[in-house]
Amino acid sequence: MAIHSFSQTNPISHPLVTELNYYPEQGMLVAFPTHYDVIYFENNSSQLTINMKTILNSIGYLLDTYKETYLVITLHTSDDLAYDRLYSVADYIAMQFKIEQERIQIMLTSQEETKHYKQYEKNWKNSTELIMPKTIIMTYDPELGMY
């Protein structure tokens, strides 16, 4: 385990950094709140527009910055177009930001969930939900010698 020094190009070791199986008293837990967005595809298309990419870029930045977070991409249809849409979103984020596949989860919802969702979303067939669930991040401050 190492801390990156921004004044040097290589990571530096710190004598207080050790791997622990518990949260020390000095541990600082930061709650990263749930992040939720919806993007809308054109009818019968799985192509990402510039507006969609803007939203995906902000999510990719968060995933890249906060390594403990992950993304759930969900749709409320289950045809071939739905799969194309899911994978176009997942591939874009994974390739643009080099996010590991394990951190991007793809999910199609059940018919019951879709019925519920239809009540709130007029354009539900073209919508794709992007959810980053709440995450607790343990931080370390080398200046204070604290996690």
FISE-679406 format. One record per atom (N, C-alpha, C): z, y, x; residue number from 1; atom name. Coordinates in steps of 0.1 Angstrom, whole numbers, plus 5000, padded with zeros to 4 digits. Example, Ala and Ser with C-alpha at 12.3 -4.5 7.8 and 13.67 -1.06 7.14 Angstrom:
2
+------+------+------+-----+----+
:    z :    y :    x :   k :  a :
+------+------+------+-----+----+
: 5078 : 4943 : 5132 :   1 :  N :
: 5078 : 4955 : 5123 :   1 : CA :
: 5078 : 4967 : 5132 :   1 :  C :
: 5071 : 4978 : 5128 :   2 :  N :
: 5071 : 4989 : 5137 :   2 : CA :
: 5079 : 5000 : 5129 :   2 :  C :
+------+------+------+-----+----+
//
This chain:
147
+------+------+------+-----+----+
:    z :    y :    x :   k :  a :
+------+------+------+-----+----+
: 5000 : 4988 : 5009 :   1 :  N :
: 5000 : 5000 : 5000 :   1 : CA :
: 5000 : 5012 : 5009 :   1 :  C :
: 4992 : 5022 : 5005 :   2 :  N :
: 4991 : 5034 : 5013 :   2 : CA :
: 4990 : 5046 : 5004 :   2 :  C :
: 4994 : 5058 : 5010 :   3 :  N :
: 4992 : 5070 : 5003 :   3 : CA :
: 4980 : 5077 : 5010 :   3 :  C :
: 4971 : 5083 : 5002 :   4 :  N :
: 4960 : 5090 : 5008 :   4 : CA :
: 4964 : 5104 : 5012 :   4 :  C :
: 4962 : 5108 : 5024 :   5 :  N :
: 4964 : 5122 : 5029 :   5 : CA :
: 4951 : 5130 : 5027 :   5 :  C :
: 4952 : 5140 : 5020 :   6 :  N :
: 4940 : 5148 : 5018 :   6 : CA :
: 4936 : 5157 : 5030 :   6 :  C :
: 4945 : 5157 : 5040 :   7 :  N :
: 4941 : 5165 : 5052 :   7 : CA :
: 4935 : 5155 : 5062 :   7 :  C :
: 4935 : 5143 : 5059 :   8 :  N :
: 4928 : 5133 : 5068 :   8 : CA :
: 4919 : 5125 : 5060 :   8 :  C :
: 4909 : 5118 : 5067 :   9 :  N :
: 4900 : 5110 : 5060 :   9 : CA :
: 4905 : 5096 : 5058 :   9 :  C :
: 4915 : 5091 : 5065 :  10 :  N :
: 4920 : 5078 : 5063 :  10 : CA :
: 4933 : 5078 : 5056 :  10 :  C :
: 4936 : 5067 : 5049 :  11 :  N :
: 4949 : 5066 : 5042 :  11 : CA :
: 4960 : 5065 : 5053 :  11 :  C :
: 4972 : 5070 : 5050 :  12 :  N :
: 4983 : 5070 : 5059 :  12 : CA :
: 4994 : 5061 : 5053 :  12 :  C :
: 5001 : 5055 : 5062 :  13 :  N :
: 5013 : 5047 : 5057 :  13 : CA :
: 5025 : 5056 : 5056 :  13 :  C :
: 5034 : 5053 : 5047 :  14 :  N :
: 5046 : 5060 : 5045 :  14 : CA :
: 5058 : 5051 : 5046 :  14 :  C :
: 5068 : 5054 : 5054 :  15 :  N :
: 5079 : 5044 : 5056 :  15 : CA :
: 5086 : 5041 : 5043 :  15 :  C :
: 5086 : 5049 : 5033 :  16 :  N :
: 5093 : 5047 : 5020 :  16 : CA :
: 5085 : 5039 : 5010 :  16 :  C :
: 5072 : 5036 : 5013 :  17 :  N :
: 5064 : 5030 : 5003 :  17 : CA :
: 5066 : 5015 : 5005 :  17 :  C :
: 5070 : 5008 : 4995 :  18 :  N :
: 5072 : 4994 : 4994 :  18 : CA :
: 5068 : 4989 : 4981 :  18 :  C :
: 5063 : 4976 : 4980 :  19 :  N :
: 5060 : 4971 : 4967 :  19 : CA :
: 5073 : 4966 : 4961 :  19 :  C :
: 5076 : 4970 : 4948 :  20 :  N :
: 5088 : 4966 : 4942 :  20 : CA :
: 5085 : 4958 : 4929 :  20 :  C :
: 5094 : 4949 : 4925 :  21 :  N :
: 5092 : 4942 : 4912 :  21 : CA :
: 5100 : 4949 : 4901 :  21 :  C :
: 5105 : 4961 : 4903 :  22 :  N :
: 5112 : 4968 : 4893 :  22 : CA :
: 5109 : 4983 : 4894 :  22 :  C :
: 5113 : 4991 : 4884 :  23 :  N :
: 5112 : 5005 : 4885 :  23 : CA :
: 5124 : 5011 : 4892 :  23 :  C :
: 5123 : 5017 : 4903 :  24 :  N :
: 5135 : 5023 : 4910 :  24 : CA :
: 5140 : 5035 : 4902 :  24 :  C :
: 5152 : 5039 : 4905 :  25 :  N :
: 5158 : 5051 : 4898 :  25 : CA :
: 5149 : 5063 : 4900 :  25 :  C :
: 5143 : 5064 : 4912 :  26 :  N :
: 5135 : 5076 : 4915 :  26 : CA :
: 5121 : 5075 : 4908 :  26 :  C :
: 5118 : 5064 : 4902 :  27 :  N :
: 5105 : 5062 : 4895 :  27 : CA :
: 5102 : 5073 : 4885 :  27 :  C :
: 5091 : 5078 : 4885 :  28 :  N :
: 5087 : 5089 : 4876 :  28 : CA :
: 5076 : 5083 : 4867 :  28 :  C :
: 5080 : 5080 : 4854 :  29 :  N :
: 5070 : 5074 : 4845 :  29 : CA :
: 5063 : 5085 : 4837 :  29 :  C :
: 5050 : 5085 : 4838 :  30 :  N :
: 5042 : 5096 : 4831 :  30 : CA :
: 5035 : 5089 : 4820 :  30 :  C :
: 5036 : 5094 : 4807 :  31 :  N :
: 5029 : 5088 : 4796 :  31 : CA :
: 5015 : 5095 : 4795 :  31 :  C :
: 5004 : 5087 : 4797 :  32 :  N :
: 4991 : 5092 : 4795 :  32 : CA :
: 4988 : 5090 : 4780 :  32 :  C :
: 4986 : 5100 : 4772 :  33 :  N :
: 4984 : 5098 : 4758 :  33 : CA :
: 4971 : 5091 : 4754 :  33 :  C :
: 4971 : 5086 : 4742 :  34 :  N :
: 4959 : 5079 : 4737 :  34 : CA :
: 4948 : 5090 : 4736 :  34 :  C :
: 4936 : 5086 : 4741 :  35 :  N :
: 4924 : 5094 : 4740 :  35 : CA :
: 4914 : 5088 : 4731 :  35 :  C :
: 4909 : 5096 : 4721 :  36 :  N :
: 4900 : 5090 : 4711 :  36 : CA :
: 4888 : 5099 : 4709 :  36 :  C :
: 4876 : 5093 : 4710 :  37 :  N :
: 4864 : 5100 : 4707 :  37 : CA :
: 4854 : 5091 : 4699 :  37 :  C :
: 4845 : 5098 : 4692 :  38 :  N :
: 4835 : 5090 : 4685 :  38 : CA :
: 4821 : 5096 : 4689 :  38 :  C :
: 4812 : 5088 : 4692 :  39 :  N :
: 4798 : 5093 : 4695 :  39 : CA :
: 4789 : 5087 : 4684 :  39 :  C :
: 4778 : 5094 : 4681 :  40 :  N :
: 4769 : 5090 : 4670 :  40 : CA :
: 4755 : 5088 : 4676 :  40 :  C :
: 4750 : 5076 : 4674 :  41 :  N :
: 4736 : 5072 : 4678 :  41 : CA :
: 4727 : 5077 : 4667 :  41 :  C :
: 4714 : 5079 : 4671 :  42 :  N :
: 4703 : 5082 : 4661 :  42 : CA :
: 4701 : 5069 : 4654 :  42 :  C :
: 4695 : 5069 : 4642 :  43 :  N :
: 4692 : 5057 : 4634 :  43 : CA :
: 4683 : 5048 : 4642 :  43 :  C :
: 4686 : 5035 : 4643 :  44 :  N :
: 4678 : 5025 : 4649 :  44 : CA :
: 4676 : 5027 : 4664 :  44 :  C :
: 4686 : 5034 : 4671 :  45 :  N :
: 4684 : 5037 : 4685 :  45 : CA :
: 4697 : 5033 : 4692 :  45 :  C :
: 4695 : 5029 : 4705 :  46 :  N :
: 4707 : 5026 : 4713 :  46 : CA :
: 4706 : 5036 : 4726 :  46 :  C :
: 4698 : 5045 : 4725 :  47 :  N :
: 4696 : 5055 : 4737 :  47 : CA :
: 4707 : 5065 : 4737 :  47 :  C :
: 4713 : 5068 : 4748 :  48 :  N :
: 4723 : 5078 : 4750 :  48 : CA :
: 4717 : 5092 : 4751 :  48 :  C :
: 4722 : 5101 : 4743 :  49 :  N :
: 4717 : 5115 : 4744 :  49 : CA :
: 4725 : 5123 : 4754 :  49 :  C :
: 4721 : 5135 : 4757 :  50 :  N :
: 4728 : 5143 : 4766 :  50 : CA :
: 4742 : 5146 : 4761 :  50 :  C :
: 4744 : 5149 : 4748 :  51 :  N :
: 4757 : 5152 : 4742 :  51 : CA :
: 4766 : 5139 : 4743 :  51 :  C :
: 4761 : 5127 : 4741 :  52 :  N :
: 4769 : 5115 : 4743 :  52 : CA :
: 4773 : 5114 : 4757 :  52 :  C :
: 4764 : 5116 : 4767 :  53 :  N :
: 4767 : 5115 : 4781 :  53 : CA :
: 4778 : 5125 : 4785 :  53 :  C :
: 4778 : 5137 : 4779 :  54 :  N :
: 4789 : 5146 : 4782 :  54 : CA :
: 4802 : 5141 : 4778 :  54 :  C :
: 4803 : 5135 : 4766 :  55 :  N :
: 4816 : 5128 : 4762 :  55 : CA :
: 4819 : 5117 : 4771 :  55 :  C :
: 4809 : 5108 : 4774 :  56 :  N :
: 4812 : 5097 : 4783 :  56 : CA :
: 4816 : 5101 : 4797 :  56 :  C :
: 4810 : 5112 : 4802 :  57 :  N :
: 4814 : 5117 : 4815 :  57 : CA :
: 4829 : 5121 : 4815 :  57 :  C :
: 4834 : 5127 : 4805 :  58 :  N :
: 4848 : 5131 : 4805 :  58 : CA :
: 4857 : 5119 : 4804 :  58 :  C :
: 4853 : 5108 : 4797 :  59 :  N :
: 4860 : 5096 : 4797 :  59 : CA :
: 4859 : 5089 : 4810 :  59 :  C :
: 4848 : 5089 : 4816 :  60 :  N :
: 4846 : 5082 : 4829 :  60 : CA :
: 4855 : 5089 : 4840 :  60 :  C :
: 4856 : 5102 : 4839 :  61 :  N :
: 4864 : 5110 : 4848 :  61 : CA :
: 4879 : 5106 : 4847 :  61 :  C :
: 4883 : 5104 : 4834 :  62 :  N :
: 4897 : 5100 : 4832 :  62 : CA :
: 4900 : 5086 : 4837 :  62 :  C :
: 4890 : 5077 : 4834 :  63 :  N :
: 4891 : 5063 : 4839 :  63 : CA :
: 4892 : 5063 : 4855 :  63 :  C :
: 4883 : 5071 : 4861 :  64 :  N :
: 4883 : 5072 : 4875 :  64 : CA :
: 4895 : 5078 : 4881 :  64 :  C :
: 4901 : 5088 : 4875 :  65 :  N :
: 4913 : 5095 : 4880 :  65 : CA :
: 4926 : 5086 : 4877 :  65 :  C :
: 4927 : 5081 : 4866 :  66 :  N :
: 4939 : 5073 : 4862 :  66 : CA :
: 4936 : 5058 : 4862 :  66 :  C :
: 4938 : 5052 : 4873 :  67 :  N :
: 4933 : 5038 : 4875 :  67 : CA :
: 4940 : 5028 : 4866 :  67 :  C :
: 4952 : 5032 : 4860 :  68 :  N :
: 4959 : 5023 : 4852 :  68 : CA :
: 4953 : 5022 : 4837 :  68 :  C :
: 4944 : 5031 : 4834 :  69 :  N :
: 4939 : 5032 : 4821 :  69 : CA :
: 4927 : 5023 : 4819 :  69 :  C :
: 4924 : 5021 : 4806 :  70 :  N :
: 4912 : 5013 : 4803 :  70 : CA :
: 4906 : 5018 : 4790 :  70 :  C :
: 4894 : 5014 : 4787 :  71 :  N :
: 4886 : 5019 : 4776 :  71 : CA :
: 4883 : 5007 : 4766 :  71 :  C :
: 4884 : 5010 : 4753 :  72 :  N :
: 4880 : 5001 : 4743 :  72 : CA :
: 4868 : 5008 : 4736 :  72 :  C :
: 4857 : 5001 : 4735 :  73 :  N :
: 4845 : 5006 : 4728 :  73 : CA :
: 4843 : 4997 : 4716 :  73 :  C :
: 4843 : 5003 : 4704 :  74 :  N :
: 4842 : 4995 : 4692 :  74 : CA :
: 4831 : 5000 : 4682 :  74 :  C :
: 4825 : 4991 : 4675 :  75 :  N :
: 4815 : 4994 : 4665 :  75 : CA :
: 4819 : 4987 : 4652 :  75 :  C :
: 4813 : 4991 : 4641 :  76 :  N :
: 4817 : 4985 : 4628 :  76 : CA :
: 4805 : 4978 : 4622 :  76 :  C :
: 4795 : 4974 : 4630 :  77 :  N :
: 4784 : 4966 : 4626 :  77 : CA :
: 4783 : 4954 : 4636 :  77 :  C :
: 4775 : 4944 : 4632 :  78 :  N :
: 4775 : 4932 : 4641 :  78 : CA :
: 4760 : 4927 : 4643 :  78 :  C :
: 4751 : 4936 : 4642 :  79 :  N :
: 4737 : 4932 : 4645 :  79 : CA :
: 4733 : 4934 : 4659 :  79 :  C :
: 4721 : 4931 : 4663 :  80 :  N :
: 4716 : 4932 : 4677 :  80 : CA :
: 4717 : 4946 : 4682 :  80 :  C :
: 4714 : 4956 : 4673 :  81 :  N :
: 4715 : 4970 : 4676 :  81 : CA :
: 4729 : 4974 : 4681 :  81 :  C :
: 4739 : 4968 : 4674 :  82 :  N :
: 4753 : 4971 : 4677 :  82 : CA :
: 4756 : 4967 : 4691 :  82 :  C :
: 4751 : 4955 : 4695 :  83 :  N :
: 4753 : 4950 : 4709 :  83 : CA :
: 4747 : 4959 : 4719 :  83 :  C :
: 4734 : 4963 : 4716 :  84 :  N :
: 4727 : 4972 : 4725 :  84 : CA :
: 4735 : 4985 : 4727 :  84 :  C :
: 4740 : 4990 : 4716 :  85 :  N :
: 4748 : 5003 : 4717 :  85 : CA :
: 4760 : 5001 : 4725 :  85 :  C :
: 4768 : 4990 : 4722 :  86 :  N :
: 4780 : 4988 : 4730 :  86 : CA :
: 4777 : 4987 : 4745 :  86 :  C :
: 4767 : 4979 : 4748 :  87 :  N :
: 4764 : 4977 : 4762 :  87 : CA :
: 4758 : 4989 : 4769 :  87 :  C :
: 4751 : 4998 : 4761 :  88 :  N :
: 4746 : 5010 : 4768 :  88 : CA :
: 4757 : 5019 : 4771 :  88 :  C :
: 4767 : 5020 : 4763 :  89 :  N :
: 4779 : 5028 : 4766 :  89 : CA :
: 4787 : 5023 : 4777 :  89 :  C :
: 4790 : 5010 : 4777 :  90 :  N :
: 4798 : 5003 : 4787 :  90 : CA :
: 4790 : 5004 : 4801 :  90 :  C :
: 4778 : 5001 : 4801 :  91 :  N :
: 4770 : 5001 : 4813 :  91 : CA :
: 4769 : 5015 : 4819 :  91 :  C :
: 4768 : 5025 : 4811 :  92 :  N :
: 4767 : 5039 : 4816 :  92 : CA :
: 4780 : 5043 : 4823 :  92 :  C :
: 4792 : 5040 : 4817 :  93 :  N :
: 4804 : 5044 : 4823 :  93 : CA :
: 4807 : 5035 : 4836 :  93 :  C :
: 4804 : 5022 : 4835 :  94 :  N :
: 4807 : 5014 : 4846 :  94 : CA :
: 4798 : 5018 : 4858 :  94 :  C :
: 4785 : 5021 : 4856 :  95 :  N :
: 4776 : 5024 : 4867 :  95 : CA :
: 4778 : 5038 : 4872 :  95 :  C :
: 4780 : 5048 : 4863 :  96 :  N :
: 4782 : 5062 : 4868 :  96 : CA :
: 4795 : 5064 : 4876 :  96 :  C :
: 4805 : 5057 : 4871 :  97 :  N :
: 4819 : 5060 : 4877 :  97 : CA :
: 4824 : 5048 : 4885 :  97 :  C :
: 4816 : 5037 : 4886 :  98 :  N :
: 4821 : 5025 : 4893 :  98 : CA :
: 4834 : 5020 : 4888 :  98 :  C :
: 4835 : 5019 : 4875 :  99 :  N :
: 4847 : 5014 : 4868 :  99 : CA :
: 4845 : 4999 : 4867 :  99 :  C :
: 4856 : 4991 : 4870 : 100 :  N :
: 4855 : 4977 : 4869 : 100 : CA :
: 4853 : 4972 : 4855 : 100 :  C :
: 4846 : 4961 : 4854 : 101 :  N :
: 4843 : 4956 : 4840 : 101 : CA :
: 4856 : 4952 : 4833 : 101 :  C :
: 4866 : 4948 : 4840 : 102 :  N :
: 4879 : 4944 : 4833 : 102 : CA :
: 4885 : 4956 : 4826 : 102 :  C :
: 4882 : 4968 : 4830 : 103 :  N :
: 4888 : 4980 : 4824 : 103 : CA :
: 4880 : 4986 : 4812 : 103 :  C :
: 4869 : 4979 : 4809 : 104 :  N :
: 4861 : 4983 : 4797 : 104 : CA :
: 4860 : 4971 : 4788 : 104 :  C :
: 4866 : 4973 : 4776 : 105 :  N :
: 4866 : 4962 : 4766 : 105 : CA :
: 4857 : 4966 : 4755 : 105 :  C :
: 4849 : 4956 : 4751 : 106 :  N :
: 4839 : 4958 : 4740 : 106 : CA :
: 4844 : 4950 : 4728 : 106 :  C :
: 4844 : 4956 : 4716 : 107 :  N :
: 4849 : 4950 : 4704 : 107 : CA :
: 4841 : 4953 : 4692 : 107 :  C :
: 4838 : 4943 : 4684 : 108 :  N :
: 4833 : 4945 : 4671 : 108 : CA :
: 4844 : 4943 : 4661 : 108 :  C :
: 4845 : 4951 : 4651 : 109 :  N :
: 4856 : 4949 : 4641 : 109 : CA :
: 4853 : 4940 : 4630 : 109 :  C :
: 4863 : 4936 : 4623 : 110 :  N :
: 4862 : 4927 : 4612 : 110 : CA :
: 4856 : 4934 : 4599 : 110 :  C :
: 4852 : 4926 : 4590 : 111 :  N :
: 4847 : 4932 : 4577 : 111 : CA :
: 4858 : 4940 : 4570 : 111 :  C :
: 4870 : 4936 : 4571 : 112 :  N :
: 4881 : 4943 : 4564 : 112 : CA :
: 4883 : 4957 : 4571 : 112 :  C :
: 4883 : 4957 : 4584 : 113 :  N :
: 4885 : 4970 : 4591 : 113 : CA :
: 4873 : 4979 : 4588 : 113 :  C :
: 4861 : 4973 : 4587 : 114 :  N :
: 4849 : 4981 : 4585 : 114 : CA :
: 4850 : 4987 : 4571 : 114 :  C :
: 4854 : 4980 : 4561 : 115 :  N :
: 4856 : 4985 : 4547 : 115 : CA :
: 4866 : 4997 : 4547 : 115 :  C :
: 4876 : 4996 : 4555 : 116 :  N :
: 4886 : 5007 : 4556 : 116 : CA :
: 4880 : 5019 : 4563 : 116 :  C :
: 4873 : 5017 : 4574 : 117 :  N :
: 4866 : 5027 : 4582 : 117 : CA :
: 4856 : 5035 : 4574 : 117 :  C :
: 4848 : 5028 : 4565 : 118 :  N :
: 4837 : 5034 : 4557 : 118 : CA :
: 4843 : 5045 : 4548 : 118 :  C :
: 4855 : 5043 : 4544 : 119 :  N :
: 4861 : 5053 : 4535 : 119 : CA :
: 4862 : 5067 : 4542 : 119 :  C :
: 4864 : 5067 : 4555 : 120 :  N :
: 4866 : 5079 : 4563 : 120 : CA :
: 4854 : 5084 : 4570 : 120 :  C :
: 4844 : 5076 : 4572 : 121 :  N :
: 4833 : 5080 : 4581 : 121 : CA :
: 4820 : 5078 : 4573 : 121 :  C :
: 4813 : 5089 : 4570 : 122 :  N :
: 4800 : 5088 : 4563 : 122 : CA :
: 4789 : 5082 : 4571 : 122 :  C :
: 4789 : 5084 : 4584 : 123 :  N :
: 4778 : 5079 : 4593 : 123 : CA :
: 4784 : 5067 : 4601 : 123 :  C :
: 4791 : 5058 : 4594 : 124 :  N :
: 4798 : 5047 : 4601 : 124 : CA :
: 4788 : 5038 : 4608 : 124 :  C :
: 4776 : 5036 : 4603 : 125 :  N :
: 4767 : 5026 : 4609 : 125 : CA :
: 4762 : 5031 : 4623 : 125 :  C :
: 4762 : 5044 : 4625 : 126 :  N :
: 4758 : 5049 : 4638 : 126 : CA :
: 4769 : 5053 : 4647 : 126 :  C :
: 4781 : 5052 : 4643 : 127 :  N :
: 4793 : 5057 : 4651 : 127 : CA :
: 4798 : 5046 : 4660 : 127 :  C :
: 4802 : 5050 : 4672 : 128 :  N :
: 4808 : 5042 : 4682 : 128 : CA :
: 4822 : 5048 : 4686 : 128 :  C :
: 4832 : 5041 : 4684 : 129 :  N :
: 4846 : 5047 : 4688 : 129 : CA :
: 4849 : 5043 : 4702 : 129 :  C :
: 4855 : 5053 : 4709 : 130 :  N :
: 4859 : 5052 : 4723 : 130 : CA :
: 4874 : 5055 : 4723 : 130 :  C :
: 4881 : 5045 : 4727 : 131 :  N :
: 4896 : 5046 : 4727 : 131 : CA :
: 4902 : 5042 : 4740 : 131 :  C :
: 4910 : 5052 : 4746 : 132 :  N :
: 4918 : 5049 : 4758 : 132 : CA :
: 4932 : 5048 : 4753 : 132 :  C :
: 4938 : 5036 : 4752 : 133 :  N :
: 4951 : 5035 : 4746 : 133 : CA :
: 4962 : 5041 : 4755 : 133 :  C :
: 4973 : 5045 : 4749 : 134 :  N :
: 4984 : 5051 : 4757 : 134 : CA :
: 4988 : 5042 : 4769 : 134 :  C :
: 4990 : 5048 : 4780 : 135 :  N :
: 4993 : 5041 : 4792 : 135 : CA :
: 5005 : 5048 : 4799 : 135 :  C :
: 5014 : 5040 : 4805 : 136 :  N :
: 5025 : 5046 : 4812 : 136 : CA :
: 5021 : 5044 : 4827 : 136 :  C :
: 5022 : 5055 : 4834 : 137 :  N :
: 5018 : 5055 : 4848 : 137 : CA :
: 5030 : 5058 : 4857 : 137 :  C :
: 5033 : 5050 : 4867 : 138 :  N :
: 5044 : 5053 : 4876 : 138 : CA :
: 5038 : 5061 : 4888 : 138 :  C :
: 5044 : 5072 : 4891 : 139 :  N :
: 5039 : 5081 : 4901 : 139 : CA :
: 5049 : 5081 : 4913 : 139 :  C :
: 5044 : 5085 : 4925 : 140 :  N :
: 5052 : 5086 : 4937 : 140 : CA :
: 5049 : 5100 : 4943 : 140 :  C :
: 5059 : 5107 : 4947 : 141 :  N :
: 5057 : 5119 : 4954 : 141 : CA :
: 5062 : 5118 : 4968 : 141 :  C :
: 5052 : 5118 : 4978 : 142 :  N :
: 5056 : 5116 : 4992 : 142 : CA :
: 5065 : 5127 : 4998 : 142 :  C :
: 5063 : 5139 : 4992 : 143 :  N :
: 5071 : 5151 : 4997 : 143 : CA :
: 5086 : 5149 : 4994 : 143 :  C :
: 5089 : 5143 : 4982 : 144 :  N :
: 5102 : 5141 : 4978 : 144 : CA :
: 5107 : 5127 : 4982 : 144 :  C :
: 5098 : 5118 : 4986 : 145 :  N :
: 5101 : 5105 : 4990 : 145 : CA :
: 5104 : 5097 : 4977 : 145 :  C :
: 5097 : 5100 : 4966 : 146 :  N :
: 5100 : 5094 : 4953 : 146 : CA :
: 5087 : 5087 : 4947 : 146 :  C :
: 5089 : 5077 : 4940 : 147 :  N :
: 5078 : 5071 : 4932 : 147 : CA :
: 5074 : 5080 : 4921 : 147 :  C :
+------+------+------+-----+----+
//
